[in-house]
Amino acid sequence: MNRHNAGSALTGLTRSSSAKGLSRRLSRFRILEFLRRVDEATPSHLAQELGVSLPTVVRILADLEEE
């Protein structure tokens, strides 16, 4: 792999990481908005209603509890 290709691979990795971070922030926002509208919801219900994976919901809820 030459120097140019290595840089391209790193740039792709950074873009992928940025997209993942944006997706997670969007999921967090959607979870918070949903919880504001309902009295309570299980992680499974949140995942199903919002089309987010259950592990992502659980991770975001854990992060929110730590704040």
N, C-alpha and C positions, 0 to 999 in steps of 0.2 A: 504494500500500500504506500503510495507516495504521499508527500506532505499535503497536496491538494485534496486527495481523497480522505485523508484523516480529518482534515478540517470540515469537510462536508458531513462526515459521519457524526462529528461532535455537534455541528449545527442542527442536524436532524434530531439528535438526542435532546438537545435543549428545547427545540420546538415541541417535541413530543411531551417533555416534562411540563412545559408551559401550558399546553393544551390540557394535560391531565389536571394541573392545578386550577385552571379555569373551570373545568368540568366539575371539580370537587366544590369550588366556591358556589357555582350555580346550584348544585345539589343541596348544599348547606342552606342557601337562600330559600330554595323551594320547600325544604323541610321546615324551616322556621315559619314561613308564610302559611303552610298547611297547619302547623300546630297552633298558630294564632287564630285560625278559623274553627278549630274543633276543640272540645274539652280535653280529650285524650285520644291516643292512638298507639297501637303496638308497633314495634319496628317492622313486623311483617306487613301490617296494614299500610304503613308509610311507603315501604318498598313497592308494594303492589299498586297503590294509588298514584305514585309519582314515577313509576317506571325506573326505579333506581335499584341496584342490587342490594340485597339484605346486608352483606358485609359492609358496603359503603354506608348504609343507614346507621348500622351499629357503630361504626368508626366515627361518624359525624356526631352522633348522640353522645358518645364518650368524650369527644373533644369539647362539646358544648357543656357537659357536666363539669369538666375541669376548669372552665373559664369562670 
